[in-house]
């Protein structure tokens, strides 16, 4: 039994006015699925850049403004999209792959594209999320602010890094 089935919420009350409860659109409740750690099979980390950047893991580059955080990220993208060597000797070369940029700050046309071009990225392997559309129970589209890795994986026709 899932957490959702055990703690199933009451359905929303309808106010009679075109059947909605005042929300912009109805969203299905989240479902939490638990797994016992005794059932998990350990596996080694799949490194893109040995000891520094793992595949399929969240990587954050944090720091004060104007220290080059975006440039570091774009440099890594350039290396991955062209299979160039990492800047340290132990890291070897980046595996050839596609990259997806999620940017809340920099615009694609005036910031990301020129910087990726200057870093000699293969622009045909770099993608950015334009929007994410969620459909309600009636099939009507709504702009969704949350993107999931599953949504991104479904859109990719090559293995995304």
Buried (B, 14 or more C-beta within 10 A) or exposed (E): EEEBEEEEEEEEEEEEEEEEEEEEBBEEEEEEEEEEEEEEEEEEEEBBBEEBBBBEEEEEEEEEEEEEBBEEBBBBBBBBBBEBEBEEEEBEEBBBBBBBBEEEEBEBEEBBBEBBEEBEBBEEBBBBBEEBEBEBEEEEEBEBEEBEEEBBEEEEEEEBB
